[in-house]
Amino acid sequence: MYDFKSRVRYSEVNSERQLTLPALIDYLQNCCTFQSEDMNIGVEYLEQHHAAWVLSSWEIVMNRYPKLAEHITVSTWPYSFKGFYGYRNFTIKDEAGEICAFANSVWVYMDTATMRPVRIAKEVQDAYIPVMDEAIQYEWADRKIRIEGTPVEKEPVLVQRFHIDTNHHMNNGKYILVAEEYLPENFKTESIRVEYKKAAVIGNMLYPEVYEQQNGVTIVLADEQKVPYAIMQFRGK
């Protein structure tokens, strides 16, 4: 297991002084990135070996959102490797050790020269095996998200420079940042599932489709031909 301690910053909270969902997701992404960097199999290593970890899907459950200036501990650990898939859990805990949020994620190891999945390099697996831990026991949903109903289409969104990360495509958290704007006012997300279908790059247009359900909202960000970049299912009230 790997963890780092932090404190909820003013720049990370909403008008209710609670950590925003995009900021929470940034903590998860930062945590697994820090682990890889500290193990010397991070961004530079992957670039040198023409490889990348691409997030396929994740499910995040919020028990509560940490508040402004609250001290938190963010933890992560891989728990399984299968072929080109890697599986990783996360938690965010408060000072009392209570879990504020927890998550499951599925990653694909990619050859960036061919842009195809490849078996995870032995050197990478060998580095992670000593820090692997048991998976969180929870009834996780299927990683494939079903889309039901008739969508409401919104104005397209241009992918800009601030959306792009070191992989030169739209960062995983930025899809959620865009999608949140289409949630009903005062909607409180209690869990979110995201399925990433293909990577958006600078200059692409995202065409939002909003599907409202009884206990949540599903939002698709698609290309002009309605092929999804990402599908997000927000549950809450």
Residue frames as qw, qx, qy, qz and C-alpha x, y, z in Angstrom:
[[0.000, 0.888, 0.460, 0.000, 0.00, 0.00, 0.00],
 [0.393, 0.163, 0.002, 0.905, 1.13, 3.54, -0.74],
 [0.130, -0.859, -0.495, 0.027, -0.25, 6.68, 0.88],
 [0.324, 0.226, -0.111, 0.912, 0.36, 10.38, 1.24],
 [0.154, -0.658, -0.573, 0.464, -1.07, 12.92, 3.62],
 [0.162, 0.373, 0.283, 0.869, -2.60, 16.19, 2.55],
 [0.037, 0.460, 0.516, -0.722, -4.93, 18.96, 3.63],
 [0.314, 0.682, 0.624, 0.217, -8.02, 20.12, 1.74],
 [0.284, -0.116, 0.088, 0.948, -7.17, 23.43, 0.12],
 [0.286, 0.564, 0.284, -0.721, -9.42, 26.42, -0.52],
 [0.301, 0.438, -0.523, -0.666, -8.85, 25.95, -4.26],
 [0.164, 0.027, -0.970, -0.179, -10.29, 22.41, -4.01],
 [0.112, 0.387, 0.801, -0.443, -13.65, 23.14, -2.38],
 [0.014, 0.559, 0.614, 0.557, -17.06, 24.28, -3.58],
 [0.202, -0.559, -0.005, -0.804, -19.41, 26.93, -2.21],
 [0.797, -0.517, -0.168, -0.263, -20.32, 24.54, 0.62],
 [0.179, -0.757, 0.604, -0.173, -16.63, 24.30, 1.66],
 [0.881, -0.098, 0.460, -0.049, -16.52, 20.64, 0.66],
 [0.300, -0.351, 0.724, 0.513, -13.96, 18.94, -1.56],
 [0.642, 0.442, -0.151, -0.608, -15.26, 18.90, -5.13],
 [0.942, 0.114, 0.313, -0.033, -15.58, 15.64, -7.05],
 [0.687, 0.667, -0.185, 0.219, -12.97, 16.66, -9.66],
 [0.057, -0.763, 0.547, -0.339, -10.54, 17.59, -6.86],
 [0.791, -0.298, 0.488, -0.217, -11.21, 14.25, -5.14],
 [0.921, 0.362, 0.120, 0.073, -10.42, 12.46, -8.39],
 [0.366, 0.804, -0.381, 0.273, -7.22, 14.47, -8.75],
 [0.458, -0.617, 0.582, -0.264, -6.14, 13.15, -5.33],
 [0.919, 0.011, 0.389, -0.058, -6.65, 9.56, -6.53],
 [0.754, 0.626, -0.049, 0.192, -4.75, 10.16, -9.75],
 [0.067, 0.837, -0.455, 0.297, -1.94, 11.95, -7.92],
 [0.694, -0.480, 0.501, -0.192, -1.63, 9.13, -5.40],
 [0.933, 0.142, 0.309, 0.120, -1.06, 6.36, -7.94],
 [0.541, 0.776, -0.148, 0.289, 1.25, 8.64, -9.91],
 [0.243, -0.801, 0.481, -0.261, 3.32, 9.36, -6.78],
 [0.858, -0.256, 0.444, -0.041, 3.60, 5.65, -6.10],
 [0.858, 0.437, 0.150, 0.225, 4.86, 4.92, -9.60],
 [0.275, 0.867, -0.263, 0.323, 7.29, 7.84, -9.49],
 [0.465, -0.700, 0.494, -0.221, 8.68, 6.77, -6.11],
 [0.874, -0.090, 0.474, 0.048, 9.22, 3.27, -7.50],
 [0.114, -0.541, 0.570, 0.607, 11.02, 4.63, -10.59],
 [0.253, 0.252, 0.858, 0.369, 8.42, 3.23, -12.97],
 [0.176, 0.684, 0.395, -0.587, 6.57, 6.50, -13.50],
 [0.501, 0.810, 0.126, -0.278, 6.02, 8.87, -16.40],
 [0.124, 0.772, -0.564, -0.264, 9.66, 9.07, -17.55],
 [0.399, -0.202, 0.892, 0.067, 10.14, 5.29, -17.35],
 [0.605, 0.482, 0.614, -0.156, 6.99, 4.68, -19.36],
 [0.408, 0.853, -0.117, -0.304, 7.98, 7.22, -22.02],
 [0.062, -0.633, 0.741, 0.216, 11.40, 5.58, -22.39],
 [0.315, -0.023, 0.948, 0.048, 9.74, 2.18, -22.83],
 [0.304, -0.017, -0.521, -0.797, 7.01, 3.45, -25.17],
 [0.301, -0.378, -0.875, 0.040, 4.32, 2.39, -22.73],
 [0.256, -0.285, 0.153, -0.911, 1.43, 3.95, -20.83],
 [0.031, 0.327, 0.888, -0.323, -1.21, 2.99, -18.31],
 [0.269, -0.216, -0.344, -0.873, -4.62, 3.94, -19.73],
 [0.325, 0.088, 0.687, -0.644, -7.59, 4.04, -17.40],
 [0.149, -0.215, -0.852, -0.454, -10.37, 1.82, -18.73],
 [0.473, -0.618, -0.423, -0.463, -12.94, 2.35, -15.98],
 [0.221, 0.063, -0.710, 0.666, -13.43, 3.14, -12.35],
 [0.457, -0.667, -0.502, -0.307, -16.12, 3.31, -9.72],
 [0.207, 0.226, -0.467, 0.829, -15.83, 5.76, -6.84],
 [0.456, -0.648, -0.598, -0.117, -18.06, 5.75, -3.75],
 [0.073, 0.455, -0.296, 0.837, -18.29, 8.78, -1.48],
 [0.408, -0.492, -0.716, 0.281, -19.30, 8.28, 2.16],
 [0.106, -0.931, -0.225, 0.267, -18.76, 11.99, 2.68],
 [0.537, 0.686, -0.036, 0.489, -16.77, 14.81, 1.11],
 [0.584, -0.299, -0.288, 0.698, -13.86, 16.12, 3.22],
 [0.022, -0.959, -0.281, 0.035, -14.16, 19.76, 4.26],
 [0.311, 0.842, -0.197, 0.394, -11.95, 22.80, 3.87],
 [0.059, -0.723, 0.569, -0.387, -8.65, 22.53, 5.79],
 [0.913, -0.271, 0.221, -0.212, -9.38, 18.94, 6.86],
 [0.102, -0.575, 0.800, 0.138, -6.38, 16.62, 7.06],
 [0.926, 0.206, 0.052, -0.312, -6.71, 13.53, 4.88],
 [0.375, -0.421, 0.786, 0.253, -4.71, 10.44, 3.92],
 [0.752, 0.467, -0.180, -0.428, -4.95, 9.17, 0.35],
 [0.504, -0.348, 0.786, 0.077, -3.99, 5.52, -0.21],
 [0.769, 0.438, -0.237, -0.401, -3.71, 3.20, -3.18],
 [0.430, -0.372, 0.817, 0.093, -2.55, -0.31, -4.00],
 [0.570, 0.254, -0.610, -0.488, -2.64, -2.67, -6.97],
 [0.670, -0.210, 0.603, -0.378, -4.31, -5.99, -6.21],
 [0.799, 0.193, 0.566, 0.059, -4.18, -7.96, -9.46],
 [0.162, 0.559, -0.525, -0.621, -2.59, -8.20, -12.91],
 [0.719, 0.257, 0.644, -0.039, -4.16, -10.21, -15.74],
 [0.621, 0.512, 0.410, 0.429, -2.59, -10.04, -19.19],
 [0.293, 0.380, 0.063, 0.875, -2.61, -6.36, -20.11],
 [0.406, -0.751, -0.280, -0.439, -5.04, -5.40, -17.29],
 [0.322, 0.096, -0.617, 0.712, -4.05, -3.93, -13.94],
 [0.442, -0.689, -0.506, -0.273, -6.49, -3.54, -11.05],
 [0.304, 0.176, -0.411, 0.841, -6.11, -0.89, -8.35],
 [0.350, -0.751, -0.560, 0.014, -8.02, 0.29, -5.26],
 [0.175, 0.426, -0.191, 0.867, -8.01, 3.67, -3.53],
 [0.377, -0.712, -0.572, 0.153, -9.19, 5.16, -0.24],
 [0.090, 0.550, -0.170, 0.812, -9.36, 8.64, 1.23],
 [0.560, -0.501, -0.618, 0.232, -9.49, 8.69, 5.03],
 [0.172, -0.892, 0.019, -0.418, -9.94, 11.46, 7.59],
 [0.045, 0.620, -0.629, 0.467, -7.78, 12.05, 10.68],
 [0.682, -0.279, 0.496, -0.459, -9.85, 9.54, 12.66],
 [0.184, -0.211, 0.935, 0.219, -9.15, 6.85, 10.07],
 [0.565, 0.467, 0.581, -0.353, -12.73, 6.85, 8.78],
 [0.386, 0.135, 0.664, 0.626, -13.10, 6.24, 5.05],
 [0.261, 0.543, 0.105, -0.791, -14.48, 9.29, 3.23],
 [0.707, 0.538, -0.183, -0.422, -14.24, 7.73, -0.24],
 [0.561, -0.279, 0.754, 0.198, -13.07, 4.49, -1.83],
 [0.589, 0.608, -0.226, -0.482, -12.64, 3.33, -5.40],
 [0.769, -0.022, 0.599, 0.222, -11.91, 0.47, -7.75],
 [0.340, 0.767, -0.274, -0.470, -10.17, 0.96, -11.09],
 [0.865, 0.170, 0.425, 0.207, -9.20, -1.05, -14.17],
 [0.028, 0.811, -0.369, -0.453, -6.17, -0.02, -16.21],
 [0.900, 0.395, 0.153, 0.105, -4.80, -1.17, -19.57],
 [0.473, -0.563, 0.415, 0.535, -1.06, -1.35, -20.29],
 [0.637, 0.747, 0.162, -0.103, -0.50, 0.12, -23.75],
 [0.629, -0.044, 0.340, 0.698, 2.30, 0.12, -26.31],
 [0.133, 0.800, 0.144, -0.568, 2.34, 3.80, -27.32],
 [0.084, -0.366, 0.646, 0.665, 4.11, 3.03, -30.61],
 [0.084, -0.190, -0.881, -0.425, 1.29, 0.81, -31.86],
 [0.429, -0.146, 0.177, -0.874, -1.44, 2.17, -29.53],
 [0.776, -0.130, -0.536, -0.307, -2.44, -1.39, -28.72],
 [0.709, -0.588, 0.287, -0.261, -2.71, -3.19, -25.38],
 [0.606, 0.408, -0.667, 0.145, 0.27, -5.39, -24.53],
 [0.802, -0.384, -0.427, 0.165, 1.09, -7.76, -21.69],
 [0.328, -0.930, 0.139, -0.089, 2.34, -5.83, -18.67],
 [0.476, 0.624, -0.560, 0.265, 6.14, -5.73, -18.69],
 [0.809, -0.247, -0.484, 0.222, 7.72, -8.19, -16.25],
 [0.382, 0.152, -0.345, 0.844, 9.87, -5.42, -14.77],
 [0.333, -0.378, -0.004, -0.864, 6.74, -3.42, -13.97],
 [0.810, -0.352, -0.364, -0.294, 4.90, -6.39, -12.48],
 [0.736, -0.066, -0.488, 0.464, 7.92, -7.37, -10.39],
 [0.134, 0.276, -0.279, 0.910, 8.12, -3.84, -8.98],
 [0.508, -0.357, -0.049, -0.782, 4.47, -3.79, -7.94],
 [0.739, -0.185, -0.640, -0.098, 4.13, -7.33, -6.56],
 [0.427, -0.075, -0.645, 0.629, 5.73, -6.54, -3.15],
 [0.122, 0.056, 0.288, -0.948, 3.28, -3.66, -2.58],
 [0.457, -0.252, -0.620, -0.586, 0.13, -5.49, -3.70],
 [0.242, -0.043, 0.689, -0.681, -2.66, -5.91, -1.16],
 [0.192, 0.396, 0.896, -0.054, -6.10, -7.46, -0.86],
 [0.064, -0.388, -0.463, -0.795, -8.90, -5.96, -2.93],
 [0.320, -0.033, 0.375, -0.869, -11.60, -3.93, -1.19],
 [0.044, 0.306, 0.951, 0.032, -14.60, -6.18, -0.57],
 [0.314, 0.419, 0.199, -0.829, -17.55, -4.39, -2.13],
 [0.575, 0.458, 0.677, 0.040, -20.28, -5.20, -4.62],
 [0.064, -0.448, 0.338, 0.825, -18.76, -3.29, -7.52],
 [0.677, 0.575, 0.210, -0.409, -20.88, -2.71, -10.61],
 [0.802, 0.288, 0.370, 0.370, -19.90, -4.06, -14.01],
 [0.328, -0.426, 0.195, 0.820, -17.33, -1.86, -15.71],
 [0.075, 0.273, 0.629, 0.724, -19.55, -1.59, -18.80],
 [0.193, 0.333, 0.413, -0.826, -22.22, 1.10, -18.39],
 [0.219, 0.499, 0.794, 0.268, -25.61, 0.56, -20.02],
 [0.079, 0.113, -0.048, -0.989, -27.18, 3.62, -21.63],
 [0.050, 0.510, 0.857, 0.042, -30.96, 3.76, -21.38],
 [0.071, 0.776, 0.413, -0.471, -33.55, 6.33, -22.35],
 [0.456, 0.753, 0.272, 0.389, -33.68, 9.32, -24.67],
 [0.542, -0.226, -0.151, 0.795, -30.88, 11.85, -24.31],
 [0.084, 0.975, 0.151, -0.142, -30.97, 15.60, -24.06],
 [0.731, 0.282, 0.065, 0.618, -28.20, 16.93, -26.27],
 [0.286, -0.861, -0.072, 0.415, -26.12, 19.89, -25.12],
 [0.365, 0.902, -0.222, -0.063, -23.84, 22.34, -26.88],
 [0.900, 0.186, -0.206, 0.336, -20.51, 20.82, -27.94],
 [0.468, -0.846, 0.197, 0.163, -17.38, 21.49, -25.88],
 [0.599, 0.695, -0.364, 0.160, -13.94, 22.12, -27.39],
 [0.874, -0.337, -0.069, 0.344, -11.02, 20.17, -25.92],
 [0.153, 0.945, -0.192, 0.216, -8.45, 22.82, -25.00],
 [0.465, 0.512, -0.606, 0.393, -4.87, 22.87, -23.75],
 [0.301, -0.450, 0.577, -0.611, -5.81, 22.88, -20.06],
 [0.915, -0.063, 0.078, -0.390, -7.64, 19.56, -20.56],
 [0.818, 0.410, -0.399, 0.065, -4.48, 17.75, -21.73],
 [0.710, -0.639, 0.296, 0.028, -2.08, 15.68, -19.57],
 [0.251, -0.630, 0.670, 0.303, 1.34, 14.04, -20.06],
 [0.565, 0.154, 0.791, 0.177, -0.17, 11.38, -22.33],
 [0.015, 0.155, -0.411, -0.898, -1.15, 14.21, -24.71],
 [0.268, -0.431, -0.719, -0.475, -4.84, 13.45, -24.40],
 [0.427, -0.601, -0.032, -0.675, -7.68, 14.68, -22.22],
 [0.018, 0.272, -0.816, 0.509, -7.06, 13.88, -18.57],
 [0.283, -0.325, -0.902, -0.034, -9.40, 11.35, -16.95],
 [0.124, -0.500, -0.584, 0.628, -10.66, 13.86, -14.41],
 [0.087, 0.240, -0.163, -0.953, -11.41, 16.55, -16.99],
 [0.274, -0.267, -0.777, -0.500, -14.22, 14.48, -18.54],
 [0.327, -0.554, -0.722, 0.254, -15.92, 14.52, -15.14],
 [0.141, -0.397, -0.154, 0.894, -15.29, 18.25, -14.75],
 [0.197, 0.004, -0.483, -0.853, -17.10, 18.84, -18.06],
 [0.358, -0.340, -0.827, -0.269, -19.93, 16.41, -17.28],
 [0.216, -0.400, -0.657, 0.602, -20.72, 17.87, -13.86],
 [0.113, 0.157, -0.048, -0.980, -22.06, 21.01, -15.52],
 [0.461, -0.119, -0.588, -0.654, -25.02, 18.98, -16.83],
 [0.286, -0.287, -0.864, 0.300, -26.12, 17.62, -13.45],
 [0.257, -0.799, -0.447, -0.311, -29.25, 19.10, -11.86],
 [0.009, -0.659, 0.321, -0.680, -28.62, 22.02, -9.54],
 [0.512, -0.508, 0.481, -0.498, -27.82, 20.89, -5.97],
 [0.951, 0.077, -0.281, -0.105, -27.31, 17.28, -7.14],
 [0.396, -0.692, 0.591, -0.125, -25.07, 15.48, -4.64],
 [0.727, 0.351, -0.578, -0.118, -23.01, 12.68, -6.19],
 [0.747, -0.488, 0.391, -0.228, -22.79, 9.67, -3.88],
 [0.697, -0.170, 0.621, 0.317, -21.07, 7.39, -6.38],
 [0.465, 0.720, -0.249, -0.451, -19.78, 7.61, -9.91],
 [0.794, 0.026, 0.544, 0.272, -18.87, 5.06, -12.54],
 [0.281, 0.784, -0.297, -0.468, -16.82, 6.04, -15.56],
 [0.828, 0.145, 0.478, 0.254, -16.09, 3.99, -18.66],
 [0.020, 0.727, -0.360, -0.584, -13.43, 5.47, -20.94],
 [0.837, 0.413, 0.357, -0.046, -13.94, 4.43, -24.56],
 [0.696, 0.412, 0.116, 0.576, -11.36, 6.45, -26.49],
 [0.433, -0.463, -0.140, 0.761, -9.04, 9.38, -25.85],
 [0.256, 0.930, 0.247, 0.088, -9.97, 12.92, -26.81],
 [0.612, -0.083, 0.053, 0.784, -7.11, 15.19, -27.90],
 [0.046, -0.546, -0.091, 0.831, -6.73, 18.93, -28.25],
 [0.211, 0.222, -0.453, -0.837, -9.06, 20.37, -30.88],
 [0.153, -0.291, -0.927, -0.181, -11.64, 17.57, -30.62],
 [0.437, -0.287, -0.003, -0.852, -15.25, 18.51, -29.97],
 [0.006, 0.125, 0.938, -0.323, -17.18, 16.73, -27.22],
 [0.439, -0.276, -0.400, -0.756, -20.91, 16.31, -27.87],
 [0.166, -0.086, 0.784, -0.592, -22.70, 15.85, -24.52],
 [0.555, -0.284, -0.605, -0.495, -25.75, 13.60, -24.18],
 [0.204, -0.234, 0.634, -0.708, -27.61, 13.66, -20.86],
 [0.563, -0.258, -0.727, -0.296, -29.80, 10.75, -19.72],
 [0.321, -0.383, 0.460, -0.733, -31.76, 11.39, -16.53],
 [0.532, -0.174, -0.826, -0.064, -32.81, 8.39, -14.42],
 [0.578, -0.699, -0.352, -0.233, -34.74, 8.00, -11.21],
 [0.700, -0.675, -0.004, 0.234, -31.69, 7.87, -8.97],
 [0.514, -0.467, 0.337, 0.636, -29.05, 9.53, -11.07],
 [0.461, 0.817, -0.093, -0.333, -27.80, 10.86, -14.37],
 [0.780, -0.014, 0.440, 0.444, -25.78, 9.22, -17.15],
 [0.212, 0.891, -0.141, -0.377, -23.73, 11.57, -19.29],
 [0.825, 0.190, 0.354, 0.398, -22.01, 10.62, -22.53],
 [0.028, 0.813, -0.281, -0.509, -19.31, 12.77, -24.09],
 [0.790, 0.275, 0.513, 0.191, -19.16, 11.64, -27.71],
 [0.256, -0.224, 0.438, 0.832, -17.64, 12.66, -31.02],
 [0.376, 0.283, -0.172, -0.866, -19.57, 14.10, -33.95],
 [0.528, 0.045, -0.743, -0.409, -20.58, 10.58, -35.07],
 [0.730, -0.455, 0.072, -0.504, -21.91, 9.87, -31.55],
 [0.822, 0.065, -0.504, 0.258, -19.06, 7.48, -30.74],
 [0.542, -0.837, -0.060, -0.052, -18.38, 7.93, -27.00],
 [0.321, 0.611, -0.549, 0.471, -15.14, 9.20, -25.55],
 [0.082, 0.081, -0.806, 0.580, -16.42, 8.59, -22.01],
 [0.531, -0.494, -0.528, -0.441, -19.61, 7.41, -20.34],
 [0.085, 0.195, -0.623, 0.753, -20.28, 8.61, -16.78],
 [0.512, -0.529, -0.614, -0.283, -23.01, 7.42, -14.45],
 [0.023, -0.322, 0.460, -0.827, -23.62, 9.69, -11.46],
 [0.498, -0.495, -0.707, -0.082, -25.68, 8.28, -8.59],
 [0.185, -0.050, -0.449, 0.873, -26.99, 10.51, -5.84],
 [0.053, -0.734, -0.675, 0.046, -29.76, 12.90, -4.99]]
